[in-house]
Amino acid sequence: MTVYRVELERLDHGYEARVPEINGFLCEGLTEGETLSRLRQKLDRYRAETGAAIEFPTVQLEVYRT
């Protein structure tokens, strides 16, 4: 299993989620749920492109609100 730390920040217009261990990896959304859903979709694409999806098929997000 791969665990990614997610920093979730409230903005004036919604939320932003960052994965610090992947440089420049962030997503925005209007709600926490939408933002984390977009992040998971982007993370799935990233993992498929890099081959990590095969090596570690299960992903867990640890969300830290900043």
Backbone as a chain_set.jsonl record, in Angstrom:
{"seq": "MTVYRVELERLDHGYEARVPEINGFLCEGLTEGETLSRLRQKLDRYRAETGAAIEFPTVQLEVYRT", "coords": {"N": [[0.848, -1.178, 0.0], [0.481, 2.224, -0.77], [0.994, 5.279, 0.819], [-0.032, 8.564, 0.79], [0.667, 11.807, 1.886], [-1.548, 14.412, 2.286], [-2.017, 17.815, 2.065], [-4.514, 19.891, 2.962], [-6.015, 22.89, 2.254], [-8.015, 25.647, 3.136], [-9.314, 28.035, 0.978], [-10.187, 31.354, -0.222], [-11.992, 30.936, -2.287], [-12.635, 28.251, -2.209], [-11.085, 25.091, -1.898], [-7.724, 23.83, -1.655], [-5.591, 21.171, -2.413], [-2.565, 19.564, -1.694], [0.158, 17.395, -2.499], [2.916, 16.997, -0.896], [5.194, 15.336, -1.299], [5.308, 14.877, -3.995], [6.493, 16.919, -6.204], [4.989, 19.974, -7.06], [2.411, 18.956, -7.256], [-0.876, 19.445, -7.154], [-4.383, 20.2, -6.522], [-7.526, 21.858, -6.999], [-10.778, 22.728, -5.68], [-14.317, 23.306, -5.081], [-15.409, 22.265, -2.75], [-14.339, 20.283, 0.117], [-14.666, 17.541, -0.42], [-14.943, 17.457, -3.249], [-12.452, 18.462, -4.005], [-10.649, 16.543, -2.937], [-11.52, 14.321, -4.367], [-10.866, 15.045, -7.006], [-8.113, 15.189, -6.665], [-7.492, 12.512, -6.093], [-8.196, 11.307, -8.543], [-6.348, 12.553, -10.25], [-4.014, 11.646, -9.07], [-4.283, 8.885, -9.503], [-4.001, 8.849, -12.325], [-1.374, 9.836, -12.537], [0.052, 7.808, -11.205], [-0.477, 5.638, -12.872], [0.842, 6.458, -15.189], [3.493, 6.523, -14.319], [3.961, 3.958, -13.562], [3.663, 3.17, -10.961], [1.186, 2.345, -10.138], [0.945, -0.327, -10.726], [2.938, -1.505, -9.199], [2.259, -0.767, -6.543], [-0.801, -1.236, -5.816], [-2.804, -0.302, -4.039], [-3.97, 2.683, -2.575], [-3.698, 5.088, -0.023], [-4.89, 8.047, 1.444], [-3.615, 10.46, 3.604], [-4.999, 13.011, 5.206], [-4.278, 16.302, 6.029], [-5.375, 19.155, 7.484], [-4.721, 22.486, 6.815]], "CA": [[0.0, 0.0, 0.0], [1.173, 3.503, -0.819], [0.309, 6.316, 1.59], [0.342, 9.919, 0.408], [0.257, 12.882, 2.79], [-2.254, 15.463, 1.558], [-2.26, 19.041, 2.826], [-5.75, 20.493, 2.484], [-6.083, 24.272, 2.727], [-9.208, 26.428, 2.788], [-9.038, 29.279, 0.271], [-11.36, 32.232, -0.325], [-12.912, 30.422, -3.305], [-12.793, 26.797, -2.119], [-10.028, 24.34, -1.226], [-6.569, 23.385, -2.422], [-4.94, 19.993, -1.832], [-1.202, 19.358, -2.194], [0.905, 16.21, -2.08], [4.272, 17.553, -0.823], [6.245, 14.434, -1.775], [5.332, 14.935, -5.456], [6.696, 18.342, -6.455], [4.031, 20.638, -7.933], [1.191, 18.163, -7.388], [-1.984, 20.033, -6.397], [-5.703, 20.29, -7.144], [-8.459, 22.768, -6.342], [-12.194, 22.434, -5.82], [-15.189, 24.157, -4.284], [-15.625, 21.633, -1.452], [-13.29, 19.323, 0.48], [-14.909, 16.295, -1.134], [-14.627, 17.633, -4.666], [-11.009, 18.637, -4.121], [-9.995, 15.256, -2.702], [-11.879, 13.45, -5.479], [-10.019, 15.456, -8.128], [-6.746, 14.808, -6.335], [-7.378, 11.054, -6.244], [-8.212, 11.021, -9.979], [-5.065, 12.995, -10.785], [-3.024, 10.731, -8.513], [-4.423, 7.621, -10.244], [-3.383, 9.04, -13.645], [0.071, 9.962, -12.308], [0.574, 6.492, -10.843], [-0.546, 4.796, -14.067], [1.886, 6.925, -16.108], [4.821, 6.225, -13.785], [4.057, 2.531, -13.278], [3.477, 2.918, -9.532], [-0.117, 1.702, -9.931], [1.154, -1.765, -10.809], [3.769, -1.906, -8.069], [1.514, -0.558, -5.299], [-2.159, -0.994, -6.31], [-3.679, 0.336, -3.066], [-3.544, 4.023, -2.162], [-4.375, 5.698, 1.122], [-4.578, 9.462, 1.601], [-3.637, 11.012, 4.956], [-5.351, 14.41, 4.982], [-3.938, 17.248, 7.092], [-5.971, 20.447, 7.182], [-3.818, 23.578, 7.199]], "C": [[0.89, 1.236, 0.0], [0.344, 4.523, -0.06], [0.868, 7.665, 1.158], [-0.189, 10.908, 1.44], [-0.351, 13.988, 1.929], [-2.455, 16.642, 2.497], [-3.453, 19.75, 2.198], [-5.893, 21.877, 3.103], [-7.358, 24.938, 2.238], [-8.767, 27.729, 2.152], [-10.294, 30.135, 0.259], [-12.422, 31.644, -1.257], [-13.088, 28.91, -3.26], [-11.649, 26.172, -1.35], [-8.908, 24.01, -2.202], [-5.938, 22.213, -1.678], [-3.594, 19.8, -2.512], [-0.659, 18.034, -1.674], [2.375, 16.636, -2.078], [5.363, 16.643, -1.394], [6.321, 14.352, -3.294], [5.344, 16.418, -5.82], [5.684, 18.903, -7.452], [2.704, 19.929, -8.085], [0.1, 18.776, -6.519], [-3.244, 20.071, -7.222], [-6.535, 21.286, -6.343], [-9.882, 22.311, -6.577], [-13.003, 23.337, -4.917], [-15.424, 23.597, -2.886], [-14.443, 20.703, -1.145], [-13.434, 18.046, -0.336], [-14.538, 16.377, -2.606], [-13.115, 17.732, -4.868], [-10.278, 17.317, -3.948], [-10.321, 14.259, -3.812], [-11.022, 13.768, -6.706], [-8.569, 15.039, -7.899], [-6.545, 13.307, -6.541], [-7.359, 10.674, -7.725], [-6.87, 11.386, -10.618], [-3.947, 12.059, -10.315], [-3.083, 9.371, -9.205], [-3.778, 7.721, -11.624], [-1.861, 9.095, -13.526], [0.687, 8.595, -12.047], [0.558, 5.555, -12.051], [0.567, 5.164, -15.052], [3.277, 6.544, -15.631], [5.02, 4.745, -13.478], [3.864, 2.186, -11.812], [2.162, 2.197, -9.257], [0.022, 0.183, -9.945], [1.905, -2.256, -9.565], [3.032, -1.822, -6.733], [0.067, -0.226, -5.643], [-3.074, -0.248, -5.344], [-3.098, 1.674, -2.624], [-4.36, 4.467, -0.968], [-3.934, 7.151, 1.191], [-4.66, 9.818, 3.083], [-3.838, 12.505, 4.799], [-5.034, 15.223, 6.245], [-4.508, 18.61, 6.682], [-5.061, 21.548, 7.71], [-4.56, 24.888, 7.28]], "O": [[1.915, 1.284, 0.68], [-0.866, 4.625, -0.265], [2.08, 7.881, 1.161], [-1.359, 10.849, 1.821], [0.261, 14.44, 0.961], [-2.998, 16.49, 3.592], [-3.401, 20.159, 1.038], [-5.893, 22.022, 4.326], [-7.732, 24.81, 1.073], [-7.942, 28.45, 2.714], [-11.355, 29.682, 0.688], [-13.618, 31.837, -1.036], [-13.644, 28.337, -4.197], [-11.277, 26.652, -0.28], [-9.119, 23.922, -3.412], [-5.77, 22.259, -0.459], [-3.485, 19.862, -3.737], [-0.972, 17.609, -0.562], [3.017, 16.642, -3.128], [6.359, 17.139, -1.922], [7.29, 13.818, -3.834], [4.314, 17.088, -5.747], [5.536, 18.378, -8.556], [1.931, 20.277, -8.978], [0.133, 18.649, -5.295], [-3.207, 19.989, -8.45], [-6.279, 21.524, -5.163], [-10.17, 21.601, -7.541], [-12.448, 24.053, -4.083], [-15.618, 24.358, -1.938], [-13.651, 20.379, -2.029], [-12.456, 17.528, -0.875], [-13.897, 15.475, -3.144], [-12.571, 17.145, -5.804], [-9.38, 17.001, -4.728], [-9.477, 13.433, -4.161], [-10.512, 12.861, -7.363], [-7.885, 14.594, -8.821], [-5.535, 12.887, -7.104], [-6.582, 9.806, -8.123], [-6.325, 10.629, -11.422], [-3.045, 11.726, -11.083], [-2.043, 8.768, -9.468], [-3.089, 6.797, -12.054], [-1.146, 8.478, -14.316], [1.731, 8.265, -12.608], [1.482, 4.762, -12.231], [1.164, 4.286, -15.675], [4.155, 6.27, -16.449], [6.134, 4.324, -13.168], [3.899, 1.009, -11.454], [2.038, 1.508, -8.244], [-0.712, -0.513, -9.243], [1.556, -3.273, -8.967], [3.169, -2.708, -5.889], [-0.275, 0.951, -5.754], [-4.035, 0.383, -5.785], [-1.907, 1.789, -2.337], [-5.57, 4.246, -0.911], [-2.754, 7.458, 1.021], [-5.653, 9.515, 3.744], [-2.947, 13.201, 4.31], [-5.453, 14.888, 7.353], [-4.145, 19.145, 5.635], [-4.678, 21.554, 8.88], [-3.961, 25.918, 7.59]]}, "num_chains": 1, "name": "protein.A"}
